[in-house]
Every structure is written in C-alpha cells, then in structure tokens.
Amino acid sequence: MNRFRKTLAAVIVAGLGPCVVWAGPVNINTADAETLAKELDGIGAARAQAIVEFREKHGPFNSAEELMLVSGVGERVFEANRGNILIKSKSPSE
C-alpha cells in the first residue's frame, strides 16, 4: 500500500508539472498591462496599468531600475522581478 501511495503521488506531481506557470522575461517597454500582470510577481492589474501609463507619459524605460519610479512598484517588487525584466530585445549583433 505504501508503494502505491508513492507511485500515486509521483503521478500526480508529474501531471501537475504542465500546470505550473513560470514567469518569463518581459519587456517593460513593449508589454501590455495584461502581460505585465501575468509575468511579474507582485504586479496586479492596477500596477500593470500604472506601468503602461507611466511609459506612455514619460517614454520608454532606460533601465530596469526605473520601474521603481512607478507608483506602487517598490524595491521589494523590483528585486523579486529583476531577472525577468527586459528593456529591449537583444539583436544578434548585440
């Protein structure tokens, strides 16, 4: 019975694998609010919309750290997402 439980647990964990969503890199200069909210931890719909509005008003972000200029995006949220924030896509020549 114990072996059955271990096997069942392994099957359940393996089956849930595709359901786990990992945040991916997101370009904060081109992503829409929905994408920002989906891909960045601690960024919900309101903060994502604030990022888009900030970008529209002030122009594109020049560095990832500038994201902290957006109301509601502090150091903790920035640090949680540092590795997933892109400013521009890398071209093959860069």
mmCIF file as gemmi writes it, N, C-alpha and C atoms, coordinates in Angstrom:
data_model
loop_
_atom_site.group_PDB
_atom_site.id
_atom_site.type_symbol
_atom_site.label_atom_id
_atom_site.label_alt_id
_atom_site.label_comp_id
_atom_site.label_asym_id
_atom_site.label_entity_id
_atom_site.label_seq_id
_atom_site.pdbx_PDB_ins_code
_atom_site.Cartn_x
_atom_site.Cartn_y
_atom_site.Cartn_z
_atom_site.occupancy
_atom_site.B_iso_or_equiv
_atom_site.pdbx_formal_charge
_atom_site.auth_seq_id
_atom_site.auth_asym_id
_atom_site.pdbx_PDB_model_num
ATOM 1 N N . MET Axp A 1 ? 0.815 -1.191 0 1 0 ? 1 A 1
ATOM 2 C CA . MET Axp A 1 ? 0 0 0 1 0 ? 1 A 1
ATOM 3 C C . MET Axp A 1 ? 0.864 1.262 0 1 0 ? 1 A 1
ATOM 4 N N . ASN Axp A 2 ? 1.971 1.224 0.767 1 0 ? 2 A 1
ATOM 5 C CA . ASN Axp A 2 ? 2.858 2.374 0.835 1 0 ? 2 A 1
ATOM 6 C C . ASN Axp A 2 ? 3.472 2.662 -0.539 1 0 ? 2 A 1
ATOM 7 N N . ARG Axp A 3 ? 3.837 1.62 -1.262 1 0 ? 3 A 1
ATOM 8 C CA . ARG Axp A 3 ? 4.404 1.787 -2.606 1 0 ? 3 A 1
ATOM 9 C C . ARG Axp A 3 ? 3.37 2.409 -3.547 1 0 ? 3 A 1
ATOM 10 N N . PHE Axp A 4 ? 2.106 1.989 -3.41 1 0 ? 4 A 1
ATOM 11 C CA . PHE Axp A 4 ? 1.028 2.542 -4.215 1 0 ? 4 A 1
ATOM 12 C C . PHE Axp A 4 ? 0.89 4.046 -3.975 1 0 ? 4 A 1
ATOM 13 N N . ARG Axp A 5 ? 0.962 4.458 -2.733 1 0 ? 5 A 1
ATOM 14 C CA . ARG Axp A 5 ? 0.851 5.881 -2.404 1 0 ? 5 A 1
ATOM 15 C C . ARG Axp A 5 ? 1.992 6.682 -3.012 1 0 ? 5 A 1
ATOM 16 N N . LYS Axp A 6 ? 3.185 6.155 -2.93 1 0 ? 6 A 1
ATOM 17 C CA . LYS Axp A 6 ? 4.341 6.854 -3.51 1 0 ? 6 A 1
ATOM 18 C C . LYS Axp A 6 ? 4.197 6.971 -5.021 1 0 ? 6 A 1
ATOM 19 N N . THR Axp A 7 ? 3.751 5.913 -5.647 1 0 ? 7 A 1
ATOM 20 C CA . THR Axp A 7 ? 3.556 5.936 -7.098 1 0 ? 7 A 1
ATOM 21 C C . THR Axp A 7 ? 2.458 6.922 -7.469 1 0 ? 7 A 1
ATOM 22 N N . LEU Axp A 8 ? 1.366 6.898 -6.727 1 0 ? 8 A 1
ATOM 23 C CA . LEU Axp A 8 ? 0.267 7.818 -6.984 1 0 ? 8 A 1
ATOM 24 C C . LEU Axp A 8 ? 0.729 9.265 -6.809 1 0 ? 8 A 1
ATOM 25 N N . ALA Axp A 9 ? 1.487 9.546 -5.774 1 0 ? 9 A 1
ATOM 26 C CA . ALA Axp A 9 ? 1.998 10.898 -5.535 1 0 ? 9 A 1
ATOM 27 C C . ALA Axp A 9 ? 2.902 11.332 -6.683 1 0 ? 9 A 1
ATOM 28 N N . ALA Axp A 10 ? 3.758 10.427 -7.169 1 0 ? 10 A 1
ATOM 29 C CA . ALA Axp A 10 ? 4.653 10.757 -8.276 1 0 ? 10 A 1
ATOM 30 C C . ALA Axp A 10 ? 3.859 11.064 -9.546 1 0 ? 10 A 1
ATOM 31 N N . VAL Axp A 11 ? 2.811 10.302 -9.797 1 0 ? 11 A 1
ATOM 32 C CA . VAL Axp A 11 ? 1.972 10.533 -10.974 1 0 ? 11 A 1
ATOM 33 C C . VAL Axp A 11 ? 1.265 11.881 -10.871 1 0 ? 11 A 1
ATOM 34 N N . ILE Axp A 12 ? 0.766 12.202 -9.698 1 0 ? 12 A 1
ATOM 35 C CA . ILE Axp A 12 ? 0.076 13.48 -9.503 1 0 ? 12 A 1
ATOM 36 C C . ILE Axp A 12 ? 1.037 14.64 -9.702 1 0 ? 12 A 1
ATOM 37 N N . VAL Axp A 13 ? 2.221 14.564 -9.113 1 0 ? 13 A 1
ATOM 38 C CA . VAL Axp A 13 ? 3.21 15.632 -9.253 1 0 ? 13 A 1
ATOM 39 C C . VAL Axp A 13 ? 3.625 15.782 -10.714 1 0 ? 13 A 1
ATOM 40 N N . ALA Axp A 14 ? 3.857 14.681 -11.391 1 0 ? 14 A 1
ATOM 41 C CA . ALA Axp A 14 ? 4.246 14.737 -12.801 1 0 ? 14 A 1
ATOM 42 C C . ALA Axp A 14 ? 3.126 15.316 -13.656 1 0 ? 14 A 1
ATOM 43 N N . GLY Axp A 15 ? 1.9 14.994 -13.312 1 0 ? 15 A 1
ATOM 44 C CA . GLY Axp A 15 ? 0.758 15.509 -14.059 1 0 ? 15 A 1
ATOM 45 C C . GLY Axp A 15 ? 0.535 16.991 -13.85 1 0 ? 15 A 1
ATOM 46 N N . LEU Axp A 16 ? 0.922 17.507 -12.699 1 0 ? 16 A 1
ATOM 47 C CA . LEU Axp A 16 ? 0.756 18.925 -12.414 1 0 ? 16 A 1
ATOM 48 C C . LEU Axp A 16 ? 1.87 19.771 -13.025 1 0 ? 16 A 1
ATOM 49 N N . GLY Axp A 17 ? 2.94 19.157 -13.423 1 0 ? 17 A 1
ATOM 50 C CA . GLY Axp A 17 ? 4.068 19.885 -14 1 0 ? 17 A 1
ATOM 51 C C . GLY Axp A 17 ? 3.676 20.878 -15.074 1 0 ? 17 A 1
ATOM 52 N N . PRO Axp A 18 ? 2.888 20.467 -16.069 1 0 ? 18 A 1
ATOM 53 C CA . PRO Axp A 18 ? 2.497 21.423 -17.106 1 0 ? 18 A 1
ATOM 54 C C . PRO Axp A 18 ? 1.599 22.551 -16.601 1 0 ? 18 A 1
ATOM 55 N N . CYS Axp A 19 ? 0.991 22.374 -15.443 1 0 ? 19 A 1
ATOM 56 C CA . CYS Axp A 19 ? 0.111 23.41 -14.898 1 0 ? 19 A 1
ATOM 57 C C . CYS Axp A 19 ? 0.881 24.508 -14.181 1 0 ? 19 A 1
ATOM 58 N N . VAL Axp A 20 ? 2.134 24.218 -13.821 1 0 ? 20 A 1
ATOM 59 C CA . VAL Axp A 20 ? 2.941 25.204 -13.114 1 0 ? 20 A 1
ATOM 60 C C . VAL Axp A 20 ? 3.371 26.268 -14.108 1 0 ? 20 A 1
ATOM 61 N N . VAL Axp A 21 ? 3.142 27.514 -13.754 1 0 ? 21 A 1
ATOM 62 C CA . VAL Axp A 21 ? 3.478 28.613 -14.648 1 0 ? 21 A 1
ATOM 63 C C . VAL Axp A 21 ? 4.699 29.328 -14.09 1 0 ? 21 A 1
ATOM 64 N N . TRP Axp A 22 ? 5.726 29.433 -14.907 1 0 ? 22 A 1
ATOM 65 C CA . TRP Axp A 22 ? 6.926 30.156 -14.527 1 0 ? 22 A 1
ATOM 66 C C . TRP Axp A 22 ? 6.901 31.506 -15.207 1 0 ? 22 A 1
ATOM 67 N N . ALA Axp A 23 ? 7.193 32.55 -14.451 1 0 ? 23 A 1
ATOM 68 C CA . ALA Axp A 23 ? 7.262 33.885 -15.045 1 0 ? 23 A 1
ATOM 69 C C . ALA Axp A 23 ? 8.441 33.925 -15.999 1 0 ? 23 A 1
ATOM 70 N N . GLY Axp A 24 ? 8.209 34.521 -17.125 1 0 ? 24 A 1
ATOM 71 C CA . GLY Axp A 24 ? 9.266 34.624 -18.111 1 0 ? 24 A 1
ATOM 72 C C . GLY Axp A 24 ? 9.708 36.059 -18.27 1 0 ? 24 A 1
ATOM 73 N N . PRO Axp A 25 ? 10.819 36.255 -18.937 1 0 ? 25 A 1
ATOM 74 C CA . PRO Axp A 25 ? 11.266 37.626 -19.171 1 0 ? 25 A 1
ATOM 75 C C . PRO Axp A 25 ? 10.194 38.427 -19.911 1 0 ? 25 A 1
ATOM 76 N N . VAL Axp A 26 ? 10.017 39.677 -19.501 1 0 ? 26 A 1
ATOM 77 C CA . VAL Axp A 26 ? 9.017 40.531 -20.122 1 0 ? 26 A 1
ATOM 78 C C . VAL Axp A 26 ? 9.646 41.897 -20.394 1 0 ? 26 A 1
ATOM 79 N N . ASN Axp A 27 ? 9.431 42.388 -21.59 1 0 ? 27 A 1
ATOM 80 C CA . ASN Axp A 27 ? 9.946 43.694 -21.981 1 0 ? 27 A 1
ATOM 81 C C . ASN Axp A 27 ? 8.98 44.747 -21.456 1 0 ? 27 A 1
ATOM 82 N N . ILE Axp A 28 ? 9.424 45.522 -20.481 1 0 ? 28 A 1
ATOM 83 C CA . ILE Axp A 28 ? 8.54 46.505 -19.854 1 0 ? 28 A 1
ATOM 84 C C . ILE Axp A 28 ? 8.275 47.706 -20.758 1 0 ? 28 A 1
ATOM 85 N N . ASN Axp A 29 ? 8.979 47.793 -21.873 1 0 ? 29 A 1
ATOM 86 C CA . ASN Axp A 29 ? 8.741 48.878 -22.822 1 0 ? 29 A 1
ATOM 87 C C . ASN Axp A 29 ? 7.733 48.512 -23.91 1 0 ? 29 A 1
ATOM 88 N N . THR Axp A 30 ? 7.417 47.238 -24.034 1 0 ? 30 A 1
ATOM 89 C CA . THR Axp A 30 ? 6.503 46.83 -25.1 1 0 ? 30 A 1
ATOM 90 C C . THR Axp A 30 ? 5.312 46.009 -24.609 1 0 ? 30 A 1
ATOM 91 N N . ALA Axp A 31 ? 5.402 45.436 -23.431 1 0 ? 31 A 1
ATOM 92 C CA . ALA Axp A 31 ? 4.332 44.557 -22.934 1 0 ? 31 A 1
ATOM 93 C C . ALA Axp A 31 ? 3.084 45.356 -22.57 1 0 ? 31 A 1
ATOM 94 N N . ASP Axp A 32 ? 1.928 44.759 -22.825 1 0 ? 32 A 1
ATOM 95 C CA . ASP Axp A 32 ? 0.678 45.386 -22.414 1 0 ? 32 A 1
ATOM 96 C C . ASP Axp A 32 ? 0.432 45.08 -20.938 1 0 ? 32 A 1
ATOM 97 N N . ALA Axp A 33 ? -0.574 45.72 -20.367 1 0 ? 33 A 1
ATOM 98 C CA . ALA Axp A 33 ? -0.854 45.578 -18.939 1 0 ? 33 A 1
ATOM 99 C C . ALA Axp A 33 ? -1.162 44.133 -18.562 1 0 ? 33 A 1
ATOM 100 N N . GLU Axp A 34 ? -1.893 43.44 -19.401 1 0 ? 34 A 1
ATOM 101 C CA . GLU Axp A 34 ? -2.244 42.049 -19.103 1 0 ? 34 A 1
ATOM 102 C C . GLU Axp A 34 ? -0.991 41.183 -18.999 1 0 ? 34 A 1
ATOM 103 N N . THR Axp A 35 ? -0.064 41.363 -19.921 1 0 ? 35 A 1
ATOM 104 C CA . THR Axp A 35 ? 1.177 40.586 -19.911 1 0 ? 35 A 1
ATOM 105 C C . THR Axp A 35 ? 2.023 40.926 -18.693 1 0 ? 35 A 1
ATOM 106 N N . LEU Axp A 36 ? 2.131 42.201 -18.37 1 0 ? 36 A 1
ATOM 107 C CA . LEU Axp A 36 ? 2.901 42.611 -17.197 1 0 ? 36 A 1
ATOM 108 C C . LEU Axp A 36 ? 2.333 41.973 -15.934 1 0 ? 36 A 1
ATOM 109 N N . ALA Axp A 37 ? 1.019 42.003 -15.785 1 0 ? 37 A 1
ATOM 110 C CA . ALA Axp A 37 ? 0.376 41.429 -14.601 1 0 ? 37 A 1
ATOM 111 C C . ALA Axp A 37 ? 0.584 39.922 -14.533 1 0 ? 37 A 1
ATOM 112 N N . LYS Axp A 38 ? 0.582 39.277 -15.672 1 0 ? 38 A 1
ATOM 113 C CA . LYS Axp A 38 ? 0.73 37.823 -15.714 1 0 ? 38 A 1
ATOM 114 C C . LYS Axp A 38 ? 2.166 37.39 -15.449 1 0 ? 38 A 1
ATOM 115 N N . GLU Axp A 39 ? 3.12 38.132 -15.953 1 0 ? 39 A 1
ATOM 116 C CA . GLU Axp A 39 ? 4.514 37.698 -15.915 1 0 ? 39 A 1
ATOM 117 C C . GLU Axp A 39 ? 5.329 38.199 -14.733 1 0 ? 39 A 1
ATOM 118 N N . LEU Axp A 40 ? 4.912 39.265 -14.081 1 0 ? 40 A 1
ATOM 119 C CA . LEU Axp A 40 ? 5.706 39.829 -12.993 1 0 ? 40 A 1
ATOM 120 C C . LEU Axp A 40 ? 5.055 39.58 -11.643 1 0 ? 40 A 1
ATOM 121 N N . ASP Axp A 41 ? 5.827 39.079 -10.703 1 0 ? 41 A 1
ATOM 122 C CA . ASP Axp A 41 ? 5.338 38.81 -9.346 1 0 ? 41 A 1
ATOM 123 C C . ASP Axp A 41 ? 5.034 40.118 -8.632 1 0 ? 41 A 1
ATOM 124 N N . GLY Axp A 42 ? 3.916 40.164 -7.949 1 0 ? 42 A 1
ATOM 125 C CA . GLY Axp A 42 ? 3.543 41.336 -7.181 1 0 ? 42 A 1
ATOM 126 C C . GLY Axp A 42 ? 2.964 42.46 -8.017 1 0 ? 42 A 1
ATOM 127 N N . ILE Axp A 43 ? 2.777 42.202 -9.3 1 0 ? 43 A 1
ATOM 128 C CA . ILE Axp A 43 ? 2.193 43.189 -10.209 1 0 ? 43 A 1
ATOM 129 C C . ILE Axp A 43 ? 0.814 42.689 -10.612 1 0 ? 43 A 1
ATOM 130 N N . GLY Axp A 44 ? -0.204 43.351 -10.1 1 0 ? 44 A 1
ATOM 131 C CA . GLY Axp A 44 ? -1.569 43.009 -10.47 1 0 ? 44 A 1
ATOM 132 C C . GLY Axp A 44 ? -2.038 43.924 -11.585 1 0 ? 44 A 1
ATOM 133 N N . ALA Axp A 45 ? -3.302 43.881 -11.861 1 0 ? 45 A 1
ATOM 134 C CA . ALA Axp A 45 ? -3.87 44.663 -12.966 1 0 ? 45 A 1
ATOM 135 C C . ALA Axp A 45 ? -3.664 46.164 -12.786 1 0 ? 45 A 1
ATOM 136 N N . ALA Axp A 46 ? -3.862 46.681 -11.569 1 0 ? 46 A 1
ATOM 137 C CA . ALA Axp A 46 ? -3.737 48.127 -11.332 1 0 ? 46 A 1
ATOM 138 C C . ALA Axp A 46 ? -2.298 48.598 -11.495 1 0 ? 46 A 1
ATOM 139 N N . ARG Axp A 47 ? -1.348 47.865 -10.922 1 0 ? 47 A 1
ATOM 140 C CA . ARG Axp A 47 ? 0.06 48.247 -11.066 1 0 ? 47 A 1
ATOM 141 C C . ARG Axp A 47 ? 0.518 48.106 -12.507 1 0 ? 47 A 1
ATOM 142 N N . ALA Axp A 48 ? 0.067 47.069 -13.175 1 0 ? 48 A 1
ATOM 143 C CA . ALA Axp A 48 ? 0.441 46.879 -14.577 1 0 ? 48 A 1
ATOM 144 C C . ALA Axp A 48 ? -0.059 48.042 -15.423 1 0 ? 48 A 1
ATOM 145 N N . GLN Axp A 49 ? -1.285 48.471 -15.169 1 0 ? 49 A 1
ATOM 146 C CA . GLN Axp A 49 ? -1.831 49.611 -15.904 1 0 ? 49 A 1
ATOM 147 C C . GLN Axp A 49 ? -1.038 50.883 -15.584 1 0 ? 49 A 1
ATOM 148 N N . ALA Axp A 50 ? -0.609 51.021 -14.326 1 0 ? 50 A 1
ATOM 149 C CA . ALA Axp A 50 ? 0.203 52.175 -13.936 1 0 ? 50 A 1
ATOM 150 C C . ALA Axp A 50 ? 1.539 52.172 -14.671 1 0 ? 50 A 1
ATOM 151 N N . ILE Axp A 51 ? 2.116 50.998 -14.886 1 0 ? 51 A 1
ATOM 152 C CA . ILE Axp A 51 ? 3.378 50.888 -15.627 1 0 ? 51 A 1
ATOM 153 C C . ILE Axp A 51 ? 3.167 51.35 -17.065 1 0 ? 51 A 1
ATOM 154 N N . VAL Axp A 52 ? 2.103 50.878 -17.691 1 0 ? 52 A 1
ATOM 155 C CA . VAL Axp A 52 ? 1.81 51.261 -19.076 1 0 ? 52 A 1
ATOM 156 C C . VAL Axp A 52 ? 1.576 52.769 -19.168 1 0 ? 52 A 1
ATOM 157 N N . GLU Axp A 53 ? 0.804 53.323 -18.246 1 0 ? 53 A 1
ATOM 158 C CA . GLU Axp A 53 ? 0.522 54.758 -18.269 1 0 ? 53 A 1
ATOM 159 C C . GLU Axp A 53 ? 1.789 55.581 -18.029 1 0 ? 53 A 1
ATOM 160 N N . PHE Axp A 54 ? 2.643 55.125 -17.125 1 0 ? 54 A 1
ATOM 161 C CA . PHE Axp A 54 ? 3.912 55.814 -16.871 1 0 ? 54 A 1
ATOM 162 C C . PHE Axp A 54 ? 4.761 55.825 -18.143 1 0 ? 54 A 1
ATOM 163 N N . ARG Axp A 55 ? 4.827 54.687 -18.794 1 0 ? 55 A 1
ATOM 164 C CA . ARG Axp A 55 ? 5.608 54.549 -20.026 1 0 ? 55 A 1
ATOM 165 C C . ARG Axp A 55 ? 5.057 55.454 -21.123 1 0 ? 55 A 1
ATOM 166 N N . GLU Axp A 56 ? 3.741 55.529 -21.228 1 0 ? 56 A 1
ATOM 167 C CA . GLU Axp A 56 ? 3.121 56.385 -22.25 1 0 ? 56 A 1
ATOM 168 C C . GLU Axp A 56 ? 3.381 57.864 -21.972 1 0 ? 56 A 1
ATOM 169 N N . LYS Axp A 57 ? 3.404 58.236 -20.697 1 0 ? 57 A 1
ATOM 170 C CA . LYS Axp A 57 ? 3.6 59.636 -20.316 1 0 ? 57 A 1
ATOM 171 C C . LYS Axp A 57 ? 5.07 60.066 -20.382 1 0 ? 57 A 1
ATOM 172 N N . HIS Axp A 58 ? 5.979 59.186 -19.952 1 0 ? 58 A 1
ATOM 173 C CA . HIS Axp A 58 ? 7.391 59.543 -19.803 1 0 ? 58 A 1
ATOM 174 C C . HIS Axp A 58 ? 8.309 58.931 -20.852 1 0 ? 58 A 1
ATOM 175 N N . GLY Axp A 59 ? 7.779 58.103 -21.718 1 0 ? 59 A 1
ATOM 176 C CA . GLY Axp A 59 ? 8.613 57.434 -22.708 1 0 ? 59 A 1
ATOM 177 C C . GLY Axp A 59 ? 9.141 56.115 -22.18 1 0 ? 59 A 1
ATOM 178 N N . PRO Axp A 60 ? 9.894 55.415 -23.005 1 0 ? 60 A 1
ATOM 179 C CA . PRO Axp A 60 ? 10.373 54.083 -22.62 1 0 ? 60 A 1
ATOM 180 C C . PRO Axp A 60 ? 11.334 54.135 -21.426 1 0 ? 60 A 1
ATOM 181 N N . PHE Axp A 61 ? 11.346 53.035 -20.699 1 0 ? 61 A 1
ATOM 182 C CA . PHE Axp A 61 ? 12.275 52.896 -19.587 1 0 ? 61 A 1
ATOM 183 C C . PHE Axp A 61 ? 13.684 52.726 -20.154 1 0 ? 61 A 1
ATOM 184 N N . ASN Axp A 62 ? 14.649 53.389 -19.542 1 0 ? 62 A 1
ATOM 185 C CA . ASN Axp A 62 ? 16.042 53.267 -19.971 1 0 ? 62 A 1
ATOM 186 C C . ASN Axp A 62 ? 16.797 52.222 -19.173 1 0 ? 62 A 1
ATOM 187 N N . SER Axp A 63 ? 16.278 51.88 -18.011 1 0 ? 63 A 1
ATOM 188 C CA . SER Axp A 63 ? 16.886 50.84 -17.184 1 0 ? 63 A 1
ATOM 189 C C . SER Axp A 63 ? 15.781 50.127 -16.426 1 0 ? 63 A 1
ATOM 190 N N . ALA Axp A 64 ? 16.069 48.923 -15.993 1 0 ? 64 A 1
ATOM 191 C CA . ALA Axp A 64 ? 15.084 48.163 -15.222 1 0 ? 64 A 1
ATOM 192 C C . ALA Axp A 64 ? 14.771 48.87 -13.907 1 0 ? 64 A 1
ATOM 193 N N . GLU Axp A 65 ? 15.761 49.52 -13.317 1 0 ? 65 A 1
ATOM 194 C CA . GLU Axp A 65 ? 15.574 50.209 -12.042 1 0 ? 65 A 1
ATOM 195 C C . GLU Axp A 65 ? 14.544 51.335 -12.132 1 0 ? 65 A 1
ATOM 196 N N . GLU Axp A 66 ? 14.376 51.919 -13.307 1 0 ? 66 A 1
ATOM 197 C CA . GLU Axp A 66 ? 13.388 52.99 -13.484 1 0 ? 66 A 1
ATOM 198 C C . GLU Axp A 66 ? 11.966 52.51 -13.22 1 0 ? 66 A 1
ATOM 199 N N . LEU Axp A 67 ? 11.757 51.22 -13.237 1 0 ? 67 A 1
ATOM 200 C CA . LEU Axp A 67 ? 10.432 50.674 -12.935 1 0 ? 67 A 1
ATOM 201 C C . LEU Axp A 67 ? 9.982 51.109 -11.536 1 0 ? 67 A 1
ATOM 202 N N . MET Axp A 68 ? 10.948 51.352 -10.642 1 0 ? 68 A 1
ATOM 203 C CA . MET Axp A 68 ? 10.608 51.76 -9.278 1 0 ? 68 A 1
ATOM 204 C C . MET Axp A 68 ? 10.087 53.197 -9.218 1 0 ? 68 A 1
ATOM 205 N N . LEU Axp A 69 ? 10.142 53.927 -10.321 1 0 ? 69 A 1
ATOM 206 C CA . LEU Axp A 69 ? 9.564 55.266 -10.371 1 0 ? 69 A 1
ATOM 207 C C . LEU Axp A 69 ? 8.039 55.22 -10.487 1 0 ? 69 A 1
ATOM 208 N N . VAL Axp A 70 ? 7.519 54.063 -10.846 1 0 ? 70 A 1
ATOM 209 C CA . VAL Axp A 70 ? 6.074 53.878 -10.982 1 0 ? 70 A 1
ATOM 210 C C . VAL Axp A 70 ? 5.475 53.714 -9.593 1 0 ? 70 A 1
ATOM 211 N N . SER Axp A 71 ? 4.426 54.464 -9.319 1 0 ? 71 A 1
ATOM 212 C CA . SER Axp A 71 ? 3.747 54.384 -8.03 1 0 ? 71 A 1
ATOM 213 C C . SER Axp A 71 ? 3.299 52.949 -7.751 1 0 ? 71 A 1
ATOM 214 N N . GLY Axp A 72 ? 3.661 52.447 -6.587 1 0 ? 72 A 1
ATOM 215 C CA . GLY Axp A 72 ? 3.269 51.096 -6.196 1 0 ? 72 A 1
ATOM 216 C C . GLY Axp A 72 ? 4.304 50.044 -6.503 1 0 ? 72 A 1
ATOM 217 N N . VAL Axp A 73 ? 5.362 50.406 -7.201 1 0 ? 73 A 1
ATOM 218 C CA . VAL Axp A 73 ? 6.427 49.452 -7.501 1 0 ? 73 A 1
ATOM 219 C C . VAL Axp A 73 ? 7.646 49.86 -6.681 1 0 ? 73 A 1
ATOM 220 N N . GLY Axp A 74 ? 7.85 49.167 -5.593 1 0 ? 74 A 1
ATOM 221 C CA . GLY Axp A 74 ? 8.963 49.471 -4.715 1 0 ? 74 A 1
ATOM 222 C C . GLY Axp A 74 ? 10.123 48.526 -4.921 1 0 ? 74 A 1
ATOM 223 N N . GLU Axp A 75 ? 11.096 48.672 -4.068 1 0 ? 75 A 1
ATOM 224 C CA . GLU Axp A 75 ? 12.315 47.864 -4.18 1 0 ? 75 A 1
ATOM 225 C C . GLU Axp A 75 ? 12.027 46.367 -4.045 1 0 ? 75 A 1
ATOM 226 N N . ARG Axp A 76 ? 11.12 46.008 -3.149 1 0 ? 76 A 1
ATOM 227 C CA . ARG Axp A 76 ? 10.815 44.583 -2.933 1 0 ? 76 A 1
ATOM 228 C C . ARG Axp A 76 ? 10.241 43.95 -4.206 1 0 ? 76 A 1
ATOM 229 N N . VAL Axp A 77 ? 9.285 44.621 -4.832 1 0 ? 77 A 1
ATOM 230 C CA . VAL Axp A 77 ? 8.687 44.1 -6.066 1 0 ? 77 A 1
ATOM 231 C C . VAL Axp A 77 ? 9.738 44.076 -7.174 1 0 ? 77 A 1
ATOM 232 N N . PHE Axp A 78 ? 10.531 45.139 -7.254 1 0 ? 78 A 1
ATOM 233 C CA . PHE Axp A 78 ? 11.58 45.182 -8.275 1 0 ? 78 A 1
ATOM 234 C C . PHE Axp A 78 ? 12.559 44.03 -8.1 1 0 ? 78 A 1
ATOM 235 N N . GLU Axp A 79 ? 13.053 43.827 -6.882 1 0 ? 79 A 1
ATOM 236 C CA . GLU Axp A 79 ? 14.026 42.761 -6.636 1 0 ? 79 A 1
ATOM 237 C C . GLU Axp A 79 ? 13.449 41.381 -6.931 1 0 ? 79 A 1
ATOM 238 N N . ALA Axp A 80 ? 12.161 41.203 -6.654 1 0 ? 80 A 1
ATOM 239 C CA . ALA Axp A 80 ? 11.52 39.913 -6.927 1 0 ? 80 A 1
ATOM 240 C C . ALA Axp A 80 ? 11.456 39.622 -8.425 1 0 ? 80 A 1
ATOM 241 N N . ASN Axp A 81 ? 11.52 40.67 -9.235 1 0 ? 81 A 1
ATOM 242 C CA . ASN Axp A 81 ? 11.362 40.511 -10.68 1 0 ? 81 A 1
ATOM 243 C C . ASN Axp A 81 ? 12.61 40.865 -11.488 1 0 ? 81 A 1
ATOM 244 N N . ARG Axp A 82 ? 13.662 41.275 -10.836 1 0 ? 82 A 1
ATOM 245 C CA . ARG Axp A 82 ? 14.863 41.764 -11.52 1 0 ? 82 A 1
ATOM 246 C C . ARG Axp A 82 ? 15.285 40.87 -12.693 1 0 ? 82 A 1
ATOM 247 N N . GLY Axp A 83 ? 15.306 39.586 -12.496 1 0 ? 83 A 1
ATOM 248 C CA . GLY Axp A 83 ? 15.746 38.658 -13.526 1 0 ? 83 A 1
ATOM 249 C C . GLY Axp A 83 ? 14.777 38.492 -14.689 1 0 ? 83 A 1
ATOM 250 N N . ASN Axp A 84 ? 13.552 38.97 -14.538 1 0 ? 84 A 1
ATOM 251 C CA . ASN Axp A 84 ? 12.542 38.808 -15.583 1 0 ? 84 A 1
ATOM 252 C C . ASN Axp A 84 ? 12.198 40.111 -16.299 1 0 ? 84 A 1
ATOM 253 N N . ILE Axp A 85 ? 12.922 41.174 -15.988 1 0 ? 85 A 1
ATOM 254 C CA . ILE Axp A 85 ? 12.635 42.469 -16.599 1 0 ? 85 A 1
ATOM 255 C C . ILE Axp A 85 ? 13.592 42.709 -17.749 1 0 ? 85 A 1
ATOM 256 N N . LEU Axp A 86 ? 13.016 42.915 -18.928 1 0 ? 86 A 1
ATOM 257 C CA . LEU Axp A 86 ? 13.806 43.265 -20.107 1 0 ? 86 A 1
ATOM 258 C C . LEU Axp A 86 ? 13.499 44.7 -20.487 1 0 ? 86 A 1
ATOM 259 N N . ILE Axp A 87 ? 14.483 45.37 -21.039 1 0 ? 87 A 1
ATOM 260 C CA . ILE Axp A 87 ? 14.294 46.738 -21.523 1 0 ? 87 A 1
ATOM 261 C C . ILE Axp A 87 ? 14.134 46.732 -23.041 1 0 ? 87 A 1
ATOM 262 N N . LYS Axp A 88 ? 14.931 45.922 -23.702 1 0 ? 88 A 1
ATOM 263 C CA . LYS Axp A 88 ? 14.806 45.768 -25.154 1 0 ? 88 A 1
ATOM 264 C C . LYS Axp A 88 ? 15.275 44.372 -25.526 1 0 ? 88 A 1
ATOM 265 N N . SER Axp A 89 ? 14.829 43.935 -26.674 1 0 ? 89 A 1
ATOM 266 C CA . SER Axp A 89 ? 15.244 42.623 -27.147 1 0 ? 89 A 1
ATOM 267 C C . SER Axp A 89 ? 16.672 42.704 -27.66 1 0 ? 89 A 1
ATOM 268 N N . LYS Axp A 90 ? 17.415 41.684 -27.404 1 0 ? 90 A 1
ATOM 269 C CA . LYS Axp A 90 ? 18.781 41.627 -27.905 1 0 ? 90 A 1
ATOM 270 C C . LYS Axp A 90 ? 18.73 41.21 -29.368 1 0 ? 90 A 1
ATOM 271 N N . SER Axp A 91 ? 19.433 41.951 -30.204 1 0 ? 91 A 1
ATOM 272 C CA . SER Axp A 91 ? 19.532 41.549 -31.603 1 0 ? 91 A 1
ATOM 273 C C . SER Axp A 91 ? 20.803 40.716 -31.747 1 0 ? 91 A 1
ATOM 274 N N . PRO Axp A 92 ? 20.931 39.944 -32.817 1 0 ? 92 A 1
ATOM 275 C CA . PRO Axp A 92 ? 22.1 39.1 -32.994 1 0 ? 92 A 1
ATOM 276 C C . PRO Axp A 92 ? 23.409 39.899 -32.994 1 0 ? 92 A 1
ATOM 277 N N . SER Axp A 93 ? 23.369 41.191 -33.339 1 0 ? 93 A 1
ATOM 278 C CA . SER Axp A 93 ? 24.595 41.972 -33.416 1 0 ? 93 A 1
ATOM 279 C C . SER Axp A 93 ? 25.003 42.548 -32.064 1 0 ? 93 A 1
ATOM 280 N N . GLU Axp A 94 ? 24.168 42.418 -31.032 1 0 ? 94 A 1
ATOM 281 C CA . GLU Axp A 94 ? 24.496 42.986 -29.717 1 0 ? 94 A 1
ATOM 282 C C . GLU Axp A 94 ? 25.235 41.991 -28.861 1 0 ? 94 A 1
